[in-house]
Amino acid sequence: MEEKLLQIKNTYLEKVAKAKNLKDLDEIFLALFGKNGEITLATKEFPNLPKDQLPKVAPLLAQIKKELETVIEARREGIREEGYRLLENEKLDLEGGKPLDKKGHLHVFTTFEKEVVELFEKLGFQRFDAPHIDTDEFNFGLLNIPENHPARDLWDTMYIDSEKFGIQPGKMLLRTHTSNSQVRIMRENKLPIRMMNIGRCFRYENLDARHEHTFEQFEIVYVDKNLSMANLQYLSEYFLRTIFGKDIKVRMRPKYYPFVEPGVGVDGECIFCEGKGCKICGFAGWLELAGAGMIHPTVLRNGGVDPEEYSGIAWGFGPSRILMLKYGIDDIRTFLSGDLSKLLKYEEEKS
Ligand code: DAH
């Protein structure tokens, strides 16, 4: 029993010395003297002790109890004093402090949007806006993705179902991509067409560093006679080289998108390792930067364009992804977080 008491004493003296705040000390006090505290329980064992031990153990316990109580109280006092000292040193500035170094500025999305739009204007593309709240027809059906077709699973969609407003379930949605502009662009403009559409898109995502429910997309619709994959390659190279300011290599890989045939993933040579392979590109040496292809004949027809006479290029990418790469932003949620400490940093790097 004596040994046990001495062990309790030593353990708790050490804990008290390490306590950082009053809460830690309260916890220590309870662990010793609370209903099931170690000292309380030790006292309860007294009636079971052999008679001759009691005269030794009882004064020892009383002494240890006193010592621990004194040490705890002294530490409490110490912590309070440290707190006062900190408060004294903390000055309350009622004069407003110095003005912020940085004034407000445009969001990185907005600056980038301007940059991209100007770039494509030079090639004769005009801006076109499509609705953010749209029908499943423009977002899917007319893009060769019929109702109940498994390809719809490629886009986790937020539908607007409100019988109160006479909206049938599954018919209205938040657009999942800027491709909802494709058929509208063809229907509303005279051929040949060079149009671009940039703006918000929405998906029912599981949020993490690479997935956000609200994000940006950029889309090109180019319809003319005799267009080919060569024009697509040129557009991709023109865009990526201007944005990354380097002579980066660009390649196309076959990829399935229901509204283009052939469809491709457009890859840029990894700007971090210059193609050698690194963590960021998953040791592939390439980063997927855009989706594109020759507009599917069915989609051209849906837009009122004769696929025998005209061909079309559709090309789209996510500005968020490109900006993340360009400025080394490691979490897509930063963009809409309002965290100026981060957003200002990227803006500084840019200028
Ligand atoms: N809309 C596609 C998506 O959100 C991206 C895309 C792929 C756009 C191919 C295109 C295209 O114009 O041709 O995943």
Residues whose N, C-alpha, C, O or C-beta is under 5 A from the ligand:
A	BS01	DAH	T176 H177 S179 I220 Y257 V260 G291 A292 G293 A314 W315 G316
